[in-house]
Amino acid sequence: MPKLLASTAVLDVVLVVIFAVSGRSSHHEALSMGGVFTTAWPFLVALAAGWVLTRNWRRPASLWPAGVCIWLITVAGGMALRILAGGTAALPFVIVATLVLGLFLLGQRAIVGLVARSSRNR
């Protein structure tokens, strides 16, 4: 269980950073550490809040309800923090962020769940 917890947490962080890098890249923005951090930090803070609020350490690969709640908290909290920090949250960005983070955060949990079920059935 500790290995699953650590790998899920690290993968969540990596996926949020990949989201930030891909967004910056698609808009031809600098891919410097500072630039990526500027884009990623609101979503990373919201991701951490999602983990705490859902107590995700209990079942780190849970798709429902924790995974869905973490995804929604990451999107909503990330957007709120982004706006509070003086950034923008245009509707197309909100839609893309919701879809991409949903695919990333829920997708990794779905894959882990399938692998775990497959391992149990062997």
MOLIN-V769349 format. One line per field, one symbol per residue. phi: phi as a letter, one per 40 degrees, with the letter a starting at -180 (. if undefined). A space follows every 50 residues. Layout:
# MOLIN-V769349
phi->???
This chain:
# MOLIN-V769349
phi->.ccccccccccdccccccdcccccccbfcdbcdccccdccdccccccccc ccccfcccaccccbcddcccdccccccccccccccgcbacddcccccccc ccdccccccccccccccccccc
